[in-house]
Amino acid sequence: MKSFLKKTAISMLVMGMAGTSFAAMSHNTAMWSPHMNGWFIGVDGLDIRPMNGDLDFVSINPTSHGSYYSQAISTDYQWSWRLYGGIKFTDNDDITLSWIRMRADDSNSVGILEGNGGIPKWLDNSSWDSISGKVDFDLDDVYGVWGHTINFNNPWSVRFAAGLDYVRLNSDMTVNAVVIDSSNGSIGNTAHSHLRGFGPRVEFDATYHLPYNFALFANANAALFMSERKISIYPNVSPDIESDFFSTSFSTRHVVVPKFGMRLGASYGWMFGQSGGEGGSVSTLTIDAGWQVESYIHAIERPDGDFFDESFQTTQASNFGDQGLFVGIKYSSDWL
């Protein structure tokens, strides 16, 4: 009898908990309907610095008995931009399209004093008067994602998104050396690394809403590119210098390139159109600013060795990234 009463009490307790949970759930049985309820468009100015781990262009021996050290091309902050837009639909869903474009170039040069040794990249140890290096980066990153935002009862909101990403990254690096006792004679090489990739992308955004329409936000994103990469090297020889330099083209590499990015910043939103003839529709003009960092793993590949090796059978892959300030403006509207 006691066992029966005990089992009955437990059963009633479980049924009571289930009933309480059901009562707390929404009873809205309406089916999901992807109705559009707004749109947005924005642009970011990016003052970013390109970064690459393979920018050494000369090895220098400061004295006849010293040890060699490498000198790399120094990169500077340069302006780029991001253009994006999309639609809002159902409850807190969005489809966003974005295009990031960066064009950057940097150069360095060194003079080789008499008695000092200097070995240019992809060349031999000869008598050089001066050595210069130049690199450029040509990046287009285009992606589309489907996102969903969750608004909590506290100041926090989070957004999850997933979609597809396409990247095009070209980098050409040139190293030239001027021959001693030649007023115009120079020789050198230009190495090309051209990458095309396509793959999945995910995003996570967290926003902390402050009073008076201010907010702090953090964004993290990642992508995995199934890519083709072509590399080659071509000589640069002055007409007055005899040379048996040759061109070398490498076959296409099929590689997987992961990409990671992060943004930290603050924003202010100005809302208008909340009453009157607009029928309660709201528009928001948002200004944001912050710092961003991105990294494409082993995205650039260049020959390894000197040009007189005739084969260039070895290459070196290196990471490409950027970091810097972003400042943007976004217009969002519920008007359809």
C-alpha positions, 0 to 999 in steps of 0.5 A: 500500500505504501509503495502504491501511494509513493508511486501515485505521488511521484506520478502526480508530481511529474504530471504537475511539472509537465503541466506547468511547463506546457502552460509556460510555452507559447500556444501560438500554433501559426505556421512559420511564414517568411513575410518581409518586414524591412530592409537595410543598407550600409557601408564601412570605411576600413583603414586597415594594414595588410599583413603577410609572413613572407615579405623578406626581400633581401639578406644583408651582411653589415660587415665582412665578419658580421652575420646576415639579417633579413629585411622585409617590406613594411606595410602601411595602413590604407583605406578599403571599404565594405558594402553590405545590404539585405532584407529583414523577414519573419521574427528577427530573421535577415538575409545579408549580402556583403562585399569587402574590397582591399587594394594595397601596395607597399615597397622598401629599398636598401643601398648596399655599401661597398664591402657589405654583402647583400643577397636579394630574394630569388637572386644570387650573391653578386655585386649589387648597388641597391636592392628594392622590394615591392608587394601588392595585395588585391582582395575581394571577399563576397558572402551571403548569410541567413541570420537570426537574432535572439533578444533577451529580456536583459540588455543582451541580444545575439545573432547567429548566421550561416551561408556561403563565402567567395574569396579572390586574393592576388598578391604579386611580389617584385624584387629588383637589384641594380648592378654595380657600375651600371647606371640603369642596369637591373635584374629581378623577379616578380612572383605571382600568387593567385587564389580563388576559393568558395565555401561555407561561412558562419557568424556570431554577433553579441550586442550589449544595449546601453541607454540612449540608443548606444551599444557595444558589440562583438562579431566573430566569423569563420569560413572554409574555402575550397580553393585553387591557387596558381603561382608563377615567377617571371624575370625583370631584366633591363635591356642593356643586361645580358641574362639567361633568366627564364620564366617558371609557371607552377601547376594549379594547387588545390588547397583548403584555406580557413579564414577567421575574423573578429570585430569589436566596436560601439554604435549609436542609432538614431530612430525616426518615423515612429508616428504620423503618416508612416503608420508606426513604421520605424527607420534607424540610422546607425553609426558604428566604429571599432577595430577588426582583425582577419586572417586567411591561413596559408593563403599566399604561396611563393617560390623558395630559393634562388633564381639560379636553381632552375627548378624552383621545386620548393615553395613556401605558403604563408598567412595573409591578414589585415587589422585596423579601424573601421567606421561605418554608417547603416540605414535600416527601415521597416518601410516596404 
